[in-house]
Amino acid sequence: YVAMAMYVAMAIYVAMAMYVAMAIYVAMAIYVAMAMYVTLAVYVTMAMYVAMAIYVAMAICVTMAVYVALAMYVAMAICVAMAMYVTLAVYVTMAMYVAM
């Protein structure tokens, strides 16, 4: 009876130790999975921020190019108007000389 009780107690202790070890492994697996999800979320947010920065930089470049093109068009229009005024003045002076 004593030996049987010892074997039963040993079996109970072994089973308890197995359950404890299983619980530790499960907790470790949960922590690993949680860490993986956190790192994944960090990587995703980092990629989103990088993509957003690229889009912002692209938009800035596009708006700058539009402003440069507009300034070029304005400068061209000013040059054309100046040339027109110069030619008009030349024609007027020529007509004045002819009339004289």
Secondary structure, 3 states (H helix, E strand, C coil): CHHHHHHHHHHHHHHHHHHHHHHHHHHHHHHHHHHHHHHHHHHHHHHHHHHHHHHHHHHHHHHHHHHHHHHHHHHHHHHHHHHHHHHHHHHHHHHHHHHC
